Amino acid sequence: MAQINPSILSADFARLAEEAKAVEGADWLHVDVMDNHFVPNLTLGVPIVEALSKATATPLDCHLMIEDADRWAPLYVEAGAGSVTFHAEAAAAPVRLAREIRAKGARASMALKPATPIEPYEDLLPELDMLLIMTVEPGFGGQAFLDIMLPKIRRTRELISKHGLELWLQVDGGVSATTIERCAEAGADVFVAGSAVYGAKDPAEAVRALRDQAVTATETAPWACGH
């Protein structure tokens, strides 16, 4: 089942509680945490996540684009995140960190930048609940989708199938009505959409329309046959 996670990076930060309510039909609310070190942008941190978790019934999917993920990721679980994604490039001990996130009661996810291959992390996949493939360079919303990531999505889906894992495969960056079907066909089943949702007149309808597109594309995708 395709899941749509609107990114509040594209929302009005002065009205976060209202913006969260505007997409209550979404599966998760994607929260981009940036520290101006791992990526050249600064967004929000633990206190905002804690406040947001109390303001919406939609579970929070926190994507940590920060250094020292081993130290900070567990704090986001404590702040109320239902899923916490750390970057492979920022984690000193990814297996230990994934286990700590799970032990605290959240889903553990690992993200890969566009230039980071999936193959070296094959043995880690059973430790994760989700893998995020960035389809733009992390740091800013509104970037154009990188088509060169589609083969990587396919290879990741093949590895997930090879090991018989119930692992969600998320894509983030440039996901819109014109790109979501290609992502779904390649093997993604969780889609982060920022401007495609919050830039629409009716964000809730945009979520529904994107989900319908993804579901339709998945039904005819080779990887999903018999899935």
HELIX and SHEET records of a PDB file:
HELIX    1   1 ILE A    8  SER A   10  5                                   3    
HELIX    2   2 PHE A   13  ARG A   15  5                                   3    
HELIX    3   3 LEU A   16  LYS A   21  1                                   6    
HELIX    4   4 VAL A   46  ALA A   55  1                                  10    
HELIX    5   5 ALA A   69  GLU A   78  1                                  10    
HELIX    6   6 ALA A   88  ALA A   90  5                                   3    
HELIX    7   7 PRO A   94  ALA A  103  1                                  10    
HELIX    8   8 GLU A  119  GLU A  127  5                                   9    
HELIX    9   9 ASP A  147  MET A  149  5                                   3    
HELIX   10  10 LEU A  150  LYS A  162  1                                  13    
HELIX   11  11 ILE A  180  ALA A  186  1                                   7    
HELIX   12  12 SER A  195  TYR A  198  1                                   4    
HELIX   13  13 PRO A  203  GLU A  219  1                                  17    
HELIX   14  14 PRO A  222  ALA A  224  5                                   3    
SHEET    1   A 8 GLN A   3  PRO A   6  0                                        
SHEET    2   A 8 VAL A 190  ALA A 193  1                                        
SHEET    3   A 8 TRP A 168  ASP A 172  1                                        
SHEET    4   A 8 MET A 130  MET A 134  1                                        
SHEET    5   A 8 ARG A 107  LEU A 112  1                                        
SHEET    6   A 8 SER A  83  HIS A  87  1                                        
SHEET    7   A 8 LEU A  60  MET A  65  1                                        
SHEET    8   A 8 LEU A  29  MET A  34  1                                        
END                                                                             
